[in-house]
Amino acid sequence: MSEPVLYSERGSSWWPVLWGPAFALLGFGVEALTPGPLNAWMWGLFGGLFAVAAAVWVHGRRRLVSVRLTPAELVLGREEIEVSRIAAVTDVGAPVGARVLGGSWTVPKGTGEVPLRIDDDKVVLAWAKDPSALTAALTGLVEK
């Protein structure tokens, strides 16, 4: 039985995979309007290669930069922390050198930090694109 998801962020959507084929189609269109031979196979090859590269990038972002909060656990990228281990969410300062959850040295680009005090009185940094929404969801769980 799965628990309800209280907060969730995907690392990326799948639409960037369409960039490569769209630019290849645009290039083919420009080439079709100019004099000279058409290289449809080349544009198809480049569109496919760019789509594959974008798919790898999107898959990585969805795996490493996603956030999911359930009543039992907070999952940030590759790391899971039990909600029962979180002692405080509000009035927690972010000291220099605090460990970032998720397996990275810094919070991912485009996200804001959410300092958390865990049960061994250490401060760790969670992160989200909408840090105030994650803070509100965590506060509702931790401070009940």
Backbone as JSON Lines, residues from 0, in Angstrom:
{"i":0,"aa":"M","n":[0.84,-1.17,0.0],"ca":[0.0,0.0,0.0],"c":[0.89,1.24,0.0]}
{"i":1,"aa":"S","n":[0.67,2.13,-0.93],"ca":[1.51,3.31,-1.02],"c":[0.91,4.45,-0.19]}
{"i":2,"aa":"E","n":[1.8,5.28,0.3],"ca":[1.37,6.41,1.12],"c":[1.03,7.59,0.22]}
{"i":3,"aa":"P","n":[0.2,8.51,0.71],"ca":[-0.11,9.68,-0.11],"c":[1.11,10.59,-0.23]}
{"i":4,"aa":"V","n":[1.25,11.2,-1.38],"ca":[2.36,12.13,-1.61],"c":[1.88,13.52,-1.23]}
{"i":5,"aa":"L","n":[2.58,14.13,-0.27],"ca":[2.19,15.45,0.23],"c":[2.83,16.58,-0.56]}
{"i":6,"aa":"Y","n":[3.99,16.33,-1.12],"ca":[4.69,17.33,-1.92],"c":[5.54,16.58,-2.94]}
{"i":7,"aa":"S","n":[5.56,17.08,-4.15],"ca":[6.31,16.4,-5.2],"c":[6.8,17.4,-6.23]}
{"i":8,"aa":"E","n":[8.02,17.18,-6.71],"ca":[8.59,17.94,-7.82],"c":[9.32,16.96,-8.72]}
{"i":9,"aa":"R","n":[9.02,17.01,-9.99],"ca":[9.79,16.23,-10.95],"c":[11.03,17.02,-11.28]}
{"i":10,"aa":"G","n":[12.11,16.35,-11.57],"ca":[13.34,17.06,-11.94],"c":[13.22,17.76,-13.27]}
{"i":11,"aa":"S","n":[12.44,17.2,-14.18],"ca":[12.25,17.77,-15.51],"c":[11.05,17.09,-16.15]}
{"i":12,"aa":"S","n":[10.48,17.77,-17.13],"ca":[9.44,17.13,-17.93],"c":[10.11,16.51,-19.16]}
{"i":13,"aa":"W","n":[9.36,15.77,-19.94],"ca":[9.94,15.1,-21.11],"c":[9.94,15.95,-22.37]}
{"i":14,"aa":"W","n":[9.36,17.13,-22.35],"ca":[9.26,17.9,-23.58],"c":[10.6,18.34,-24.17]}
{"i":15,"aa":"P","n":[11.71,18.51,-23.41],"ca":[12.98,18.86,-24.05],"c":[13.48,17.81,-25.06]}
{"i":16,"aa":"V","n":[12.96,16.59,-24.99],"ca":[13.36,15.56,-25.96],"c":[12.92,15.97,-27.37]}
{"i":17,"aa":"L","n":[11.92,16.8,-27.48],"ca":[11.44,17.24,-28.8],"c":[12.27,18.35,-29.42]}
{"i":18,"aa":"W","n":[13.17,18.96,-28.66],"ca":[13.98,20.06,-29.2],"c":[14.8,19.62,-30.4]}
{"i":19,"aa":"G","n":[15.53,18.52,-30.28],"ca":[16.39,18.05,-31.37],"c":[15.62,17.79,-32.66]}
{"i":20,"aa":"P","n":[14.56,16.99,-32.61],"ca":[13.78,16.78,-33.83],"c":[13.16,18.06,-34.38]}
{"i":21,"aa":"A","n":[12.75,18.98,-33.51],"ca":[12.16,20.24,-33.99],"c":[13.21,21.07,-34.74]}
{"i":22,"aa":"F","n":[14.43,21.18,-34.17],"ca":[15.48,21.93,-34.86],"c":[15.92,21.23,-36.14]}
{"i":23,"aa":"A","n":[15.94,19.91,-36.13],"ca":[16.29,19.18,-37.36],"c":[15.22,19.41,-38.43]}
{"i":24,"aa":"L","n":[13.97,19.42,-38.06],"ca":[12.9,19.69,-39.01],"c":[13.01,21.12,-39.56]}
{"i":25,"aa":"L","n":[13.34,22.06,-38.68],"ca":[13.55,23.43,-39.12],"c":[14.73,23.52,-40.09]}
{"i":26,"aa":"G","n":[15.83,22.84,-39.78],"ca":[16.99,22.82,-40.68],"c":[16.65,22.2,-42.02]}
{"i":27,"aa":"F","n":[15.89,21.12,-42.0],"ca":[15.48,20.48,-43.25],"c":[14.6,21.43,-44.07]}
{"i":28,"aa":"G","n":[13.72,22.16,-43.39],"ca":[12.86,23.12,-44.08],"c":[13.65,24.24,-44.74]}
{"i":29,"aa":"V","n":[14.66,24.74,-44.03],"ca":[15.52,25.79,-44.6],"c":[16.29,25.23,-45.78]}
{"i":30,"aa":"E","n":[16.8,24.01,-45.64],"ca":[17.55,23.4,-46.73],"c":[16.65,23.14,-47.94]}
{"i":31,"aa":"A","n":[15.39,22.82,-47.71],"ca":[14.47,22.57,-48.82],"c":[14.15,23.85,-49.59]}
{"i":32,"aa":"L","n":[14.22,24.99,-48.91],"ca":[13.93,26.27,-49.55],"c":[15.13,26.85,-50.31]}
{"i":33,"aa":"T","n":[16.3,26.31,-50.1],"ca":[17.5,26.81,-50.77],"c":[17.87,25.87,-51.91]}
{"i":34,"aa":"P","n":[18.57,26.39,-52.92],"ca":[18.98,25.51,-54.01],"c":[20.05,24.53,-53.55]}
{"i":35,"aa":"G","n":[20.05,23.38,-54.14],"ca":[21.04,22.35,-53.8],"c":[20.37,21.06,-53.38]}
{"i":36,"aa":"P","n":[21.19,20.08,-53.07],"ca":[20.62,18.77,-52.71],"c":[20.0,18.78,-51.31]}
{"i":37,"aa":"L","n":[19.05,17.88,-51.11],"ca":[18.44,17.71,-49.8],"c":[19.1,16.54,-49.08]}
{"i":38,"aa":"N","n":[19.41,16.73,-47.83],"ca":[20.03,15.69,-47.01],"c":[19.08,15.28,-45.9]}
{"i":39,"aa":"A","n":[17.98,14.68,-46.28],"ca":[16.96,14.3,-45.3],"c":[17.51,13.3,-44.28]}
{"i":40,"aa":"W","n":[18.31,12.36,-44.73],"ca":[18.87,11.34,-43.82],"c":[19.75,11.99,-42.75]}
{"i":41,"aa":"M","n":[20.51,13.05,-43.15],"ca":[21.38,13.73,-42.2],"c":[20.55,14.45,-41.13]}
{"i":42,"aa":"W","n":[19.5,15.15,-41.56],"ca":[18.66,15.85,-40.61],"c":[17.93,14.87,-39.69]}
{"i":43,"aa":"G","n":[17.51,13.75,-40.23],"ca":[16.88,12.73,-39.39],"c":[17.86,12.15,-38.38]}
{"i":44,"aa":"L","n":[19.11,11.92,-38.84],"ca":[20.14,11.39,-37.94],"c":[20.44,12.37,-36.81]}
{"i":45,"aa":"F","n":[20.65,13.65,-37.16],"ca":[20.93,14.65,-36.13],"c":[19.75,14.84,-35.19]}
{"i":46,"aa":"G","n":[18.54,14.86,-35.73],"ca":[17.36,14.98,-34.87],"c":[17.26,13.81,-33.9]}
{"i":47,"aa":"G","n":[17.53,12.6,-34.37],"ca":[17.5,11.43,-33.5],"c":[18.59,11.45,-32.45]}
{"i":48,"aa":"L","n":[19.81,11.86,-32.84],"ca":[20.92,11.93,-31.88],"c":[20.64,12.96,-30.78]}
{"i":49,"aa":"F","n":[20.13,14.13,-31.2],"ca":[19.8,15.15,-30.2],"c":[18.67,14.69,-29.3]}
{"i":50,"aa":"A","n":[17.71,13.96,-29.83],"ca":[16.61,13.44,-29.01],"c":[17.13,12.43,-27.98]}
{"i":51,"aa":"V","n":[18.04,11.57,-28.4],"ca":[18.62,10.58,-27.47],"c":[19.41,11.29,-26.37]}
{"i":52,"aa":"A","n":[20.22,12.28,-26.76],"ca":[21.01,13.02,-25.76],"c":[20.09,13.74,-24.77]}
{"i":53,"aa":"A","n":[19.03,14.35,-25.28],"ca":[18.09,15.03,-24.39],"c":[17.36,14.04,-23.49]}
{"i":54,"aa":"A","n":[17.05,12.85,-24.0],"ca":[16.38,11.83,-23.18],"c":[17.28,11.39,-22.03]}
{"i":55,"aa":"V","n":[18.56,11.25,-22.28],"ca":[19.51,10.9,-21.21],"c":[19.54,12.01,-20.17]}
{"i":56,"aa":"W","n":[19.59,13.26,-20.63],"ca":[19.63,14.41,-19.73],"c":[18.36,14.47,-18.88]}
{"i":57,"aa":"V","n":[17.19,14.31,-19.51],"ca":[15.92,14.37,-18.79],"c":[15.82,13.24,-17.78]}
{"i":58,"aa":"H","n":[16.23,12.04,-18.18],"ca":[16.19,10.9,-17.26],"c":[17.06,11.18,-16.03]}
{"i":59,"aa":"G","n":[18.24,11.73,-16.24],"ca":[19.12,12.07,-15.13],"c":[18.51,13.12,-14.22]}
{"i":60,"aa":"R","n":[17.92,14.15,-14.79],"ca":[17.29,15.2,-13.99],"c":[16.1,14.64,-13.2]}
{"i":61,"aa":"R","n":[15.33,13.77,-13.83],"ca":[14.18,13.21,-13.13],"c":[14.61,12.3,-11.99]}
{"i":62,"aa":"R","n":[15.77,11.71,-12.1],"ca":[16.26,10.82,-11.06],"c":[17.0,11.57,-9.95]}
{"i":63,"aa":"L","n":[17.81,12.57,-10.32],"ca":[18.7,13.21,-9.35],"c":[18.18,14.52,-8.78]}
{"i":64,"aa":"V","n":[17.17,15.13,-9.39],"ca":[16.71,16.44,-8.94],"c":[15.21,16.41,-8.63]}
{"i":65,"aa":"S","n":[14.68,15.25,-8.31],"ca":[13.27,15.16,-7.96],"c":[13.1,15.18,-6.45]}
{"i":66,"aa":"V","n":[11.94,15.64,-6.01],"ca":[11.62,15.74,-4.58],"c":[10.27,15.07,-4.37]}
{"i":67,"aa":"R","n":[10.18,14.25,-3.3],"ca":[8.91,13.6,-2.96],"c":[8.81,13.51,-1.45]}
{"i":68,"aa":"L","n":[7.7,13.98,-0.92],"ca":[7.44,13.93,0.52],"c":[6.18,13.13,0.78]}
{"i":69,"aa":"T","n":[6.3,12.1,1.6],"ca":[5.17,11.32,2.07],"c":[5.13,11.46,3.59]}
{"i":70,"aa":"P","n":[4.1,10.99,4.26],"ca":[4.08,11.08,5.72],"c":[5.25,10.34,6.4]}
{"i":71,"aa":"A","n":[5.86,9.39,5.71],"ca":[6.93,8.61,6.32],"c":[8.33,9.04,5.92]}
{"i":72,"aa":"E","n":[8.51,9.56,4.67],"ca":[9.86,9.86,4.23],"c":[9.92,11.06,3.29]}
{"i":73,"aa":"L","n":[11.1,11.66,3.27],"ca":[11.41,12.75,2.35],"c":[12.5,12.23,1.43]}
{"i":74,"aa":"V","n":[12.24,12.25,0.13],"ca":[13.19,11.76,-0.86],"c":[13.67,12.95,-1.67]}
{"i":75,"aa":"L","n":[14.97,13.18,-1.64],"ca":[15.61,14.26,-2.39],"c":[16.67,13.64,-3.28]}
{"i":76,"aa":"G","n":[16.4,13.57,-4.57],"ca":[17.37,12.97,-5.48],"c":[17.6,11.52,-5.13]}
{"i":77,"aa":"R","n":[18.84,11.18,-4.8],"ca":[19.2,9.8,-4.48],"c":[19.09,9.46,-3.0]}
{"i":78,"aa":"E","n":[18.71,10.41,-2.18],"ca":[18.74,10.18,-0.73],"c":[17.34,10.22,-0.12]}
{"i":79,"aa":"E","n":[17.12,9.32,0.82],"ca":[15.86,9.25,1.55],"c":[16.14,9.51,3.02]}
{"i":80,"aa":"I","n":[15.27,10.28,3.65],"ca":[15.38,10.51,5.09],"c":[13.99,10.33,5.69]}
{"i":81,"aa":"E","n":[13.93,9.62,6.79],"ca":[12.65,9.39,7.45],"c":[12.17,10.68,8.1]}
{"i":82,"aa":"V","n":[10.9,10.98,7.96],"ca":[10.34,12.2,8.55],"c":[10.47,12.16,10.06]}
{"i":83,"aa":"S","n":[10.44,10.99,10.66],"ca":[10.57,10.88,12.12],"c":[11.95,11.35,12.61]}
{"i":84,"aa":"R","n":[12.94,11.4,11.72],"ca":[14.27,11.89,12.1],"c":[14.37,13.41,12.1]}
{"i":85,"aa":"I","n":[13.41,14.09,11.5],"ca":[13.45,15.55,11.41],"c":[12.9,16.12,12.71]}
{"i":86,"aa":"A","n":[13.75,16.9,13.4],"ca":[13.36,17.48,14.69],"c":[12.74,18.86,14.54]}
{"i":87,"aa":"A","n":[13.22,19.68,13.6],"ca":[12.7,21.04,13.44],"c":[12.83,21.47,11.99]}
{"i":88,"aa":"V","n":[11.85,22.28,11.57],"ca":[11.86,22.83,10.21],"c":[11.93,24.35,10.25]}
{"i":89,"aa":"T","n":[11.23,24.95,11.19],"ca":[11.22,26.42,11.3],"c":[12.3,26.88,12.27]}
{"i":90,"aa":"D","n":[12.72,28.1,12.09],"ca":[13.76,28.72,12.94],"c":[15.05,27.92,12.98]}
{"i":91,"aa":"V","n":[15.42,27.34,11.84],"ca":[16.67,26.6,11.73],"c":[17.57,27.39,10.78]}
{"i":92,"aa":"G","n":[18.7,27.82,11.25],"ca":[19.64,28.53,10.39],"c":[20.47,27.56,9.58]}
{"i":93,"aa":"A","n":[20.99,28.03,8.47],"ca":[21.83,27.18,7.6],"c":[23.3,27.51,7.86]}
{"i":94,"aa":"P","n":[23.99,26.71,8.68],"ca":[25.39,27.0,8.93],"c":[26.25,26.73,7.7]}
{"i":95,"aa":"V","n":[27.37,27.39,7.63],"ca":[28.31,27.16,6.53],"c":[28.81,25.73,6.62]}
{"i":96,"aa":"G","n":[28.81,25.04,5.51],"ca":[29.31,23.67,5.48],"c":[28.28,22.62,5.83]}
{"i":97,"aa":"A","n":[27.01,23.01,5.94],"ca":[25.96,22.02,6.25],"c":[25.85,21.04,5.08]}
{"i":98,"aa":"R","n":[25.62,19.77,5.41],"ca":[25.52,18.73,4.39],"c":[24.24,18.9,3.59]}
{"i":99,"aa":"V","n":[24.38,18.78,2.28],"ca":[23.23,18.9,1.38],"c":[22.67,17.5,1.14]}
{"i":100,"aa":"L","n":[21.36,17.35,1.35],"ca":[20.71,16.07,1.1],"c":[20.61,15.82,-0.4]}
{"i":101,"aa":"G","n":[20.67,14.6,-0.81],"ca":[20.51,14.26,-2.22],"c":[21.77,13.81,-2.9]}
{"i":102,"aa":"G","n":[22.9,13.88,-2.23],"ca":[24.13,13.36,-2.8],"c":[24.93,14.36,-3.61]}
{"i":103,"aa":"S","n":[24.69,15.65,-3.44],"ca":[25.41,16.66,-4.19],"c":[26.2,17.54,-3.23]}
{"i":104,"aa":"W","n":[27.15,18.31,-3.77],"ca":[27.93,19.23,-2.94],"c":[27.15,20.49,-2.63]}
{"i":105,"aa":"T","n":[26.29,20.9,-3.56],"ca":[25.5,22.11,-3.39],"c":[24.05,21.79,-3.75]}
{"i":106,"aa":"V","n":[23.17,22.73,-3.39],"ca":[21.78,22.54,-3.79],"c":[21.71,22.69,-5.3]}
{"i":107,"aa":"P","n":[20.85,21.93,-5.97],"ca":[20.77,22.02,-7.43],"c":[20.39,23.42,-7.89]}
{"i":108,"aa":"K","n":[20.89,23.76,-9.06],"ca":[20.6,25.07,-9.64],"c":[19.1,25.23,-9.84]}
{"i":109,"aa":"G","n":[18.58,26.4,-9.48],"ca":[17.16,26.66,-9.63],"c":[16.33,26.23,-8.44]}
{"i":110,"aa":"T","n":[16.98,25.79,-7.38],"ca":[16.24,25.38,-6.18],"c":[16.68,26.26,-5.01]}
{"i":111,"aa":"G","n":[15.85,26.28,-3.99],"ca":[16.17,27.02,-2.77],"c":[16.39,26.06,-1.63]}
{"i":112,"aa":"E","n":[17.19,26.49,-0.66],"ca":[17.5,25.59,0.46],"c":[16.42,25.65,1.53]}
{"i":113,"aa":"V","n":[16.25,24.49,2.18],"ca":[15.35,24.36,3.32],"c":[16.16,23.71,4.43]}
{"i":114,"aa":"P","n":[16.67,24.5,5.39],"ca":[17.46,23.91,6.48],"c":[16.58,23.07,7.4]}
{"i":115,"aa":"L","n":[17.07,21.89,7.76],"ca":[16.35,20.98,8.65],"c":[17.27,20.57,9.8]}
{"i":116,"aa":"R","n":[16.73,20.56,11.01],"ca":[17.48,20.02,12.15],"c":[17.02,18.58,12.32]}
{"i":117,"aa":"I","n":[17.98,17.65,12.27],"ca":[17.62,16.24,12.41],"c":[17.89,15.77,13.83]}
{"i":118,"aa":"D","n":[17.53,14.54,14.12],"ca":[17.51,14.03,15.5],"c":[18.86,14.05,16.22]}
{"i":119,"aa":"D","n":[19.97,14.03,15.53],"ca":[21.26,14.08,16.22],"c":[21.77,15.52,16.35]}
{"i":120,"aa":"D","n":[20.86,16.49,16.29],"ca":[21.12,17.92,16.45],"c":[22.05,18.49,15.38]}
{"i":121,"aa":"K","n":[22.08,17.85,14.22],"ca":[22.82,18.39,13.09],"c":[21.85,19.09,12.15]}
{"i":122,"aa":"V","n":[22.37,20.04,11.4],"ca":[21.55,20.75,10.42],"c":[21.96,20.26,9.03]}
{"i":123,"aa":"V","n":[20.97,19.86,8.24],"ca":[21.19,19.45,6.86],"c":[20.34,20.35,5.97]}
{"i":124,"aa":"L","n":[20.69,20.39,4.69],"ca":[19.97,21.24,3.76],"c":[19.14,20.39,2.8]}
{"i":125,"aa":"A","n":[17.84,20.54,2.9],"ca":[16.94,20.0,1.88],"c":[16.8,21.1,0.83]}
{"i":126,"aa":"W","n":[16.18,20.79,-0.28],"ca":[16.05,21.79,-1.35],"c":[14.79,21.51,-2.15]}
{"i":127,"aa":"A","n":[14.29,22.57,-2.78],"ca":[13.09,22.45,-3.63],"c":[13.0,23.68,-4.52]}
{"i":128,"aa":"K","n":[12.28,23.54,-5.62],"ca":[12.04,24.69,-6.5],"c":[11.13,25.69,-5.8]}
{"i":129,"aa":"D","n":[10.25,25.19,-4.96],"ca":[9.37,26.03,-4.16],"c":[9.65,25.73,-2.68]}
{"i":130,"aa":"P","n":[10.71,26.33,-2.12],"ca":[11.09,25.99,-0.75],"c":[10.03,26.3,0.3]}
{"i":131,"aa":"S","n":[9.23,27.35,0.07],"ca":[8.2,27.67,1.07],"c":[7.11,26.6,1.1]}
{"i":132,"aa":"A","n":[6.77,26.02,-0.04],"ca":[5.75,24.95,-0.07],"c":[6.28,23.69,0.61]}
{"i":133,"aa":"L","n":[7.55,23.35,0.37],"ca":[8.14,22.18,1.05],"c":[8.22,22.43,2.55]}
{"i":134,"aa":"T","n":[8.6,23.64,2.95],"ca":[8.67,23.98,4.37],"c":[7.3,23.86,5.02]}
{"i":135,"aa":"A","n":[6.27,24.34,4.35],"ca":[4.91,24.25,4.9],"c":[4.46,22.8,5.03]}
{"i":136,"aa":"A","n":[4.74,21.98,4.02],"ca":[4.35,20.57,4.08],"c":[5.11,19.84,5.19]}
{"i":137,"aa":"L","n":[6.4,20.13,5.33],"ca":[7.19,19.49,6.37],"c":[6.76,19.97,7.77]}
{"i":138,"aa":"T","n":[6.46,21.24,7.9],"ca":[6.03,21.78,9.19],"c":[4.75,21.1,9.65]}
{"i":139,"aa":"G","n":[3.85,20.85,8.73],"ca":[2.61,20.17,9.08],"c":[2.84,18.76,9.59]}
{"i":140,"aa":"L","n":[3.89,18.11,9.1],"ca":[4.19,16.74,9.54],"c":[5.0,16.72,10.84]}
{"i":141,"aa":"V","n":[6.01,17.57,10.93],"ca":[6.96,17.5,12.04],"c":[6.38,18.1,13.32]}
{"i":142,"aa":"E","n":[5.62,19.16,13.18],"ca":[5.17,19.88,14.38],"c":[3.76,19.52,14.8]}
{"i":143,"aa":"K","n":[3.3,18.27,14.49],"ca":[1.98,17.91,14.99],"c":[2.07,17.18,16.3]}
